[in-house]
Amino acid sequence: MTREMLFQGGGRAAFWYRKGRQGFSLMELLVVVAVIAVLMGLSFPAIQGAIDRARVTRARAEISSLQQAWLAYWNTYYDHTTGARPSFWPSSGEMNAFAVGVLAGENTDANPQGIAFMDFDDQHLEDGFLDPWGNLYQLELRDAVRVESEWTFQTRVFLGNTARANY
């Protein structure tokens, strides 16, 4: 390669050419790899924290939706005149496939009108309603309580393992 090939167009270098050297040295590659490793190490906790916050936010939204769905189920099937409970009323348990079927309107034994109180994917109808960590939501459904002149419904939907998140 001649000097004339290095300079074209009024003295500007068209490309860089180092005589006798090709590629990078091992030391240069190790420095680049070390810098990338340090940057990844610094960014991993931030990324993991964002993922955890997203899971907690999703769990809170799903818990709120489940509470509203059970409230709607209660208001539909609870007999306020006699105080009779709905035919299906688990005092506690999991959001398994049966409970999902009740809220989805698929189980007409416990939901005779077939009302969909909440929309679920087909996977939830088979496996139950899982929290963001892959475990079934836990239920604690209490009877209605009369407060002054109105009946109020009490429910609690929570995560089975409190070590995952505190609400």
Beta strands, then each sheet from edge to edge (+ up, - down):
strand 1: 7-8
strand 2: 12-13
strand 3: 92-94
strand 4: 138-141
strand 5: 145-147
strand 6: 150-152
strand 7: 155-158
sheet 1: 1+ 2-
sheet 2: 3+ 4- 7+
sheet 3: 5+ 6-
end
